[in-house]
Amino acid sequence: MRKILFTAALLTSLFSYSQEEKTKDIEEVKMTKKVLQKKSDRLVFDVANSPVAKGSNAFELLKETPLISTSDNANLKILGKNDAIIYINGRKSNMSAEAVLEMLKNTPSENIQKIEVITVPSSEFQVESNQGIINIVMKKKKYDGMSGTWKLENKQGYYNNPNTSVSLNYKKDKLTVSTNTYVGKWSEYNTYILSNGTDTSSNLSVGNTINPNAYVGGNINADYEISDKQILGISYSLNLNKTKDGSSYFRNIITDLSNNSTRENITTNNQNDHSANHSLNLNYEIKTDTLGSKLSLNAAYLNFNQKTKNVNKTSDVNGVTLANFNQSIPQQIDNLGFMADYIQKFNKNLTLSVGGSYNKTKTDNDTQFVNILPPTGIDDNQSNHFIYDENIVGVYATLEKSFNDKVSTKLGTRLELTKSEGSVIDKDEHFTRDYNSFLPYASVNYAINKNHNVTYSFSSRVRRPSFWELNPSRIYLTQTNYVQNNPFMKASQYYNQELNYMYKNTYFLVLNTSLVKDASDQIPLQKVENGNTVLRYIRTNFGEKQEFSATLGFQKNFYNGIWSANYTTTFGHNVFKGSVDTDPITGETFPAFNLNKSTNLFHIQANNNIRLSSKKDLFLGVNYFYLAPQQISIGKLSTIQSLDISVRKIWNNWTFLFEANDVLNTGSKYNITDVQSNGYYNNVRKNEYRRMLALTATYTFGNQKTQKARNIEGANKDIKNRTGN
């Protein structure tokens, strides 16, 4: 049901600032005993010297890391808004989002040396929009043997959701293997109150959605050291997801004051969904000198296949069927990617990085829409067989120079050539879109003295539409309320700047600004047809967006490490410019939806970890976030806040974690209101029922001195991000 809900796109805007899911060739930095350090292009959290590392896992550590946050225990954000891309030892996995999450939750914290946060990635990193990078550096271990963890977890919210996973690590001489297997279910229940229209014609829909998901998956990574200078790696990941009998129920009240009439009907929807995600990577790396120069080659294949079927029915209050239709929305994505990177270290103060990549992607979307009543048969206006081909060539060069102990700089550029072609089979609909993106990068770091450090960074990036956003299909919630995707969407251009100041490796101030050209969102367009107010959420470009923010924070231990605190406060101002009045698929015109507005932001995140035992085996966690009301692209978002409490107990090889999430029951209730100058209004009230209790038991076994296999970077990692899964 995820893509049936038009509010999934709304929540993309919501979570872009309400705290919630992705580095390359990063050289290790020699650490001191300081827990937090500012390096030239990243913030380094020395986990090995932090009291929060005992008896936890990688995901829990990330939640305690400065500048990183999550509100749903699934998606990580940097500075509260930037999507986080996860790397392990400088290598990005090509696993699905679900597999990455399970990997993090099954990586023992004791295996981690440090966490690096890169808020503005340089040219060698393949990222989009304003994405940031989280690099997890594992401890170096050289002992042979087998080790692993077994995790059992049960979450009780509106539904009971159990899951289990097993993670194994094996090292023998030159061979290192790491595997993770997981299985579980995740069922969601949401309620809605939706109202839209004008002062003469309006719709009110009240109802709920149920989304029962079952999943199974895993991954395997293997490295073989051909010699001291050469290493060969392979990785494979699989994720299967199934939604059986997902459903929605809405009671609709339609009012037409022009003739003083009111009528009611009921819309129900049933959905079955199956998806499979396969990813295979091959990697070869060779060191070319003793200074750290190296060549890395990578080839990757990605296959994503999803089959979705909806049965939508609208009846009057007496049960008489008014409309009944079936919808089949399959999607298949095949991608082949290649990447080559070379790092030349001339000396410890000068490094040149060059490289290139090529990605070829084909998507096949054969949407079938069948009207049962009335009329009977295939609806050719809504059915379509959409084929989309895309080729992207990218090259980059980056030069990093340290002038002395105080001043260092990094300059680079990236050129991306995109050629795409889309066609609707059996229809006279065809387009090509070729564009080149020149993406400069610059960073200067000045260590004033041991207590003061300042860094300025500039970066330009693009954001390409996800493949599901390009498929020109409609996803119905009711007869008159639906989502419509758009194959004619353009890529958005991002210009990001950041000024970062750190004091005594404890307190920090981050000033950030982003300018977005051809910004996009899911825009609500309305008009009255035959006495009904039709509402279409159309994914499209709307104009320009500017973001300004200032984040103050600190990461500090009190009372000899008994209390570890990570606090951030953000003040911001966003400006939207643009309007939309045309359906890009049909060419129909609507009363304009105006986005010319601005908003102020205020956000607080407070994470506390308290040691309750002198044996360091009992911990209390108290986390809180608050987001003040703000304007987003589609309306005014009301206050959101949440309080989470956890207790962690370590007993021999077992770690038990009890969590109470959203204790105040305020973190999953969203209220969005909007009134346009032309009289049209649109309000959304949603409750996601995220308050829950969770109990997790993790058992660690085997030789804990085993070194984990490195994660192999995928040549098609950007394509993976755009599948939307």
Secondary structure in CASP SS format (residue, H / E / C, confidence):
PFRMAT SS
TARGET T0000
AUTHOR 0000-0000-0000
METHOD secondary structure of the structure
MODEL  1
M C 1.00
R C 1.00
K C 1.00
I C 1.00
L C 1.00
F C 1.00
T H 1.00
A H 1.00
A H 1.00
L H 1.00
L H 1.00
T H 1.00
S H 1.00
L H 1.00
F H 1.00
S C 1.00
Y C 1.00
S C 1.00
Q C 1.00
E C 1.00
E C 1.00
K C 1.00
T C 1.00
K C 1.00
D C 1.00
I C 1.00
E C 1.00
E C 1.00
V C 1.00
K C 1.00
M C 1.00
T C 1.00
K C 1.00
K C 1.00
V C 1.00
L E 1.00
Q E 1.00
K E 1.00
K C 1.00
S C 1.00
D C 1.00
R C 1.00
L E 1.00
V E 1.00
F E 1.00
D C 1.00
V H 1.00
A H 1.00
N H 1.00
S C 1.00
P H 1.00
V H 1.00
A H 1.00
K C 1.00
G C 1.00
S C 1.00
N E 1.00
A H 1.00
F H 1.00
E H 1.00
L H 1.00
L H 1.00
K H 1.00
E C 1.00
T C 1.00
P C 1.00
L C 1.00
I E 1.00
S E 1.00
T C 1.00
S C 1.00
D C 1.00
N C 1.00
A C 1.00
N C 1.00
L C 1.00
K E 1.00
I E 1.00
L C 1.00
G C 1.00
K C 1.00
N E 1.00
D E 1.00
A E 1.00
I E 1.00
I E 1.00
Y E 1.00
I E 1.00
N C 1.00
G C 1.00
R E 1.00
K E 1.00
S C 1.00
N C 1.00
M C 1.00
S C 1.00
A H 1.00
E H 1.00
A H 1.00
V H 1.00
L H 1.00
E H 1.00
M H 1.00
L H 1.00
K H 1.00
N C 1.00
T C 1.00
P E 1.00
S H 1.00
E H 1.00
N H 1.00
I E 1.00
Q E 1.00
K E 1.00
I E 1.00
E E 1.00
V E 1.00
I E 1.00
T C 1.00
V C 1.00
P C 1.00
S C 1.00
S C 1.00
E C 1.00
F C 1.00
Q C 1.00
V C 1.00
E C 1.00
S C 1.00
N C 1.00
Q C 1.00
G E 1.00
I E 1.00
I E 1.00
N E 1.00
I E 1.00
V E 1.00
M E 1.00
K C 1.00
K C 1.00
K C 1.00
K C 1.00
Y E 1.00
D C 1.00
G E 1.00
M E 1.00
S E 1.00
G E 1.00
T E 1.00
W E 1.00
K E 1.00
L E 1.00
E E 1.00
N E 1.00
K E 1.00
Q E 1.00
G C 1.00
Y C 1.00
Y C 1.00
N E 1.00
N E 1.00
P E 1.00
N E 1.00
T E 1.00
S E 1.00
V E 1.00
S E 1.00
L E 1.00
N E 1.00
Y E 1.00
K E 1.00
K E 1.00
D C 1.00
K C 1.00
L E 1.00
T E 1.00
V E 1.00
S E 1.00
T E 1.00
N E 1.00
T E 1.00
Y E 1.00
V E 1.00
G E 1.00
K E 1.00
W E 1.00
S E 1.00
E E 1.00
Y E 1.00
N E 1.00
T E 1.00
Y E 1.00
I E 1.00
L E 1.00
S E 1.00
N E 1.00
G E 1.00
T C 1.00
D C 1.00
T C 1.00
S E 1.00
S E 1.00
N E 1.00
L E 1.00
S E 1.00
V E 1.00
G E 1.00
N E 1.00
T E 1.00
I E 1.00
N E 1.00
P E 1.00
N E 1.00
A E 1.00
Y E 1.00
V E 1.00
G E 1.00
G E 1.00
N E 1.00
I E 1.00
N E 1.00
A E 1.00
D E 1.00
Y E 1.00
E E 1.00
I C 1.00
S C 1.00
D C 1.00
K C 1.00
Q E 1.00
I E 1.00
L E 1.00
G E 1.00
I E 1.00
S E 1.00
Y E 1.00
S E 1.00
L E 1.00
N E 1.00
L E 1.00
N E 1.00
K E 1.00
T E 1.00
K E 1.00
D E 1.00
G E 1.00
S E 1.00
S E 1.00
Y E 1.00
F E 1.00
R E 1.00
N E 1.00
I E 1.00
I E 1.00
T E 1.00
D E 1.00
L C 1.00
S C 1.00
N C 1.00
N C 1.00
S E 1.00
T E 1.00
R E 1.00
E E 1.00
N E 1.00
I E 1.00
T E 1.00
T E 1.00
N E 1.00
N E 1.00
Q E 1.00
N E 1.00
D E 1.00
H E 1.00
S E 1.00
A E 1.00
N E 1.00
H E 1.00
S E 1.00
L E 1.00
N E 1.00
L E 1.00
N E 1.00
Y E 1.00
E E 1.00
I E 1.00
K E 1.00
T C 1.00
D C 1.00
T C 1.00
L C 1.00
G C 1.00
S C 1.00
K E 1.00
L E 1.00
S E 1.00
L E 1.00
N E 1.00
A E 1.00
A E 1.00
Y E 1.00
L E 1.00
N E 1.00
F E 1.00
N E 1.00
Q E 1.00
K E 1.00
T E 1.00
K E 1.00
N E 1.00
V E 1.00
N E 1.00
K E 1.00
T E 1.00
S E 1.00
D E 1.00
V C 1.00
N C 1.00
G C 1.00
V C 1.00
T E 1.00
L E 1.00
A E 1.00
N E 1.00
F E 1.00
N E 1.00
Q E 1.00
S E 1.00
I C 1.00
P C 1.00
Q E 1.00
Q E 1.00
I E 1.00
D E 1.00
N E 1.00
L E 1.00
G E 1.00
F E 1.00
M E 1.00
A E 1.00
D E 1.00
Y E 1.00
I E 1.00
Q E 1.00
K E 1.00
F E 1.00
N E 1.00
K C 1.00
N C 1.00
L E 1.00
T E 1.00
L E 1.00
S E 1.00
V E 1.00
G E 1.00
G E 1.00
S E 1.00
Y E 1.00
N E 1.00
K E 1.00
T E 1.00
K E 1.00
T E 1.00
D E 1.00
N E 1.00
D E 1.00
T E 1.00
Q E 1.00
F E 1.00
V E 1.00
N E 1.00
I E 1.00
L E 1.00
P C 1.00
P C 1.00
T C 1.00
G E 1.00
I E 1.00
D C 1.00
D C 1.00
N C 1.00
Q C 1.00
S C 1.00
N E 1.00
H E 1.00
F E 1.00
I E 1.00
Y E 1.00
D E 1.00
E E 1.00
N E 1.00
I E 1.00
V E 1.00
G E 1.00
V E 1.00
Y E 1.00
A E 1.00
T E 1.00
L E 1.00
E E 1.00
K E 1.00
S E 1.00
F C 1.00
N C 1.00
D C 1.00
K C 1.00
V E 1.00
S E 1.00
T E 1.00
K E 1.00
L E 1.00
G E 1.00
T E 1.00
R E 1.00
L E 1.00
E E 1.00
L E 1.00
T E 1.00
K E 1.00
S E 1.00
E E 1.00
G E 1.00
S E 1.00
V E 1.00
I C 1.00
D C 1.00
K C 1.00
D C 1.00
E E 1.00
H E 1.00
F E 1.00
T E 1.00
R E 1.00
D E 1.00
Y E 1.00
N E 1.00
S E 1.00
F E 1.00
L E 1.00
P E 1.00
Y E 1.00
A E 1.00
S E 1.00
V E 1.00
N E 1.00
Y E 1.00
A E 1.00
I E 1.00
N E 1.00
K C 1.00
N C 1.00
H E 1.00
N E 1.00
V E 1.00
T E 1.00
Y E 1.00
S E 1.00
F E 1.00
S E 1.00
S E 1.00
R E 1.00
V E 1.00
R E 1.00
R C 1.00
P C 1.00
S C 1.00
F H 1.00
W H 1.00
E H 1.00
L H 1.00
N C 1.00
P C 1.00
S C 1.00
R E 1.00
I E 1.00
Y E 1.00
L E 1.00
T E 1.00
Q C 1.00
T C 1.00
N E 1.00
Y E 1.00
V E 1.00
Q E 1.00
N C 1.00
N C 1.00
P C 1.00
F C 1.00
M C 1.00
K C 1.00
A C 1.00
S E 1.00
Q E 1.00
Y E 1.00
Y E 1.00
N E 1.00
Q E 1.00
E E 1.00
L E 1.00
N E 1.00
Y E 1.00
M E 1.00
Y E 1.00
K C 1.00
N C 1.00
T C 1.00
Y E 1.00
F E 1.00
L E 1.00
V E 1.00
L E 1.00
N E 1.00
T E 1.00
S E 1.00
L E 1.00
V E 1.00
K E 1.00
D E 1.00
A E 1.00
S E 1.00
D E 1.00
Q E 1.00
I E 1.00
P E 1.00
L E 1.00
Q E 1.00
K E 1.00
V E 1.00
E E 1.00
N C 1.00
G C 1.00
N E 1.00
T E 1.00
V E 1.00
L E 1.00
R E 1.00
Y E 1.00
I E 1.00
R E 1.00
T E 1.00
N E 1.00
F E 1.00
G E 1.00
E E 1.00
K E 1.00
Q E 1.00
E E 1.00
F E 1.00
S E 1.00
A E 1.00
T E 1.00
L E 1.00
G E 1.00
F E 1.00
Q E 1.00
K E 1.00
N E 1.00
F E 1.00
Y C 1.00
N C 1.00
G C 1.00
I C 1.00
W E 1.00
S E 1.00
A E 1.00
N E 1.00
Y E 1.00
T E 1.00
T E 1.00
T E 1.00
F E 1.00
G E 1.00
H E 1.00
N E 1.00
V E 1.00
F E 1.00
K E 1.00
G E 1.00
S E 1.00
V E 1.00
D E 1.00
T E 1.00
D C 1.00
P C 1.00
I C 1.00
T C 1.00
G C 1.00
E C 1.00
T E 1.00
F E 1.00
P E 1.00
A E 1.00
F E 1.00
N E 1.00
L C 1.00
N C 1.00
K E 1.00
S E 1.00
T E 1.00
N E 1.00
L E 1.00
F E 1.00
H E 1.00
I E 1.00
Q E 1.00
A E 1.00
N E 1.00
N E 1.00
N E 1.00
I E 1.00
R E 1.00
L C 1.00
S C 1.00
S C 1.00
K C 1.00
K C 1.00
D C 1.00
L E 1.00
F E 1.00
L E 1.00
G E 1.00
V E 1.00
N E 1.00
Y E 1.00
F E 1.00
Y E 1.00
L E 1.00
A C 1.00
P C 1.00
Q E 1.00
Q E 1.00
I E 1.00
S C 1.00
I C 1.00
G E 1.00
K E 1.00
L E 1.00
S C 1.00
T C 1.00
I E 1.00
Q E 1.00
S E 1.00
L E 1.00
D E 1.00
I E 1.00
S E 1.00
V E 1.00
R E 1.00
K E 1.00
I E 1.00
W E 1.00
N C 1.00
N C 1.00
W E 1.00
T E 1.00
F E 1.00
L E 1.00
F E 1.00
E E 1.00
A E 1.00
N E 1.00
D C 1.00
V C 1.00
L C 1.00
N C 1.00
T C 1.00
G C 1.00
S C 1.00
K E 1.00
Y E 1.00
N E 1.00
I E 1.00
T E 1.00
D E 1.00
V E 1.00
Q C 1.00
S C 1.00
N C 1.00
G C 1.00
Y C 1.00
Y E 1.00
N E 1.00
N E 1.00
V E 1.00
R E 1.00
K E 1.00
N E 1.00
E C 1.00
Y C 1.00
R C 1.00
R C 1.00
M E 1.00
L E 1.00
A E 1.00
L E 1.00
T E 1.00
A E 1.00
T E 1.00
Y E 1.00
T E 1.00
F E 1.00
G E 1.00
N C 1.00
Q C 1.00
K C 1.00
T E 1.00
Q C 1.00
K C 1.00
A C 1.00
R C 1.00
N C 1.00
I C 1.00
E C 1.00
G C 1.00
A C 1.00
N C 1.00
K H 1.00
D H 1.00
I H 1.00
K H 1.00
N H 1.00
R H 1.00
T C 1.00
G C 1.00
N C 1.00
END
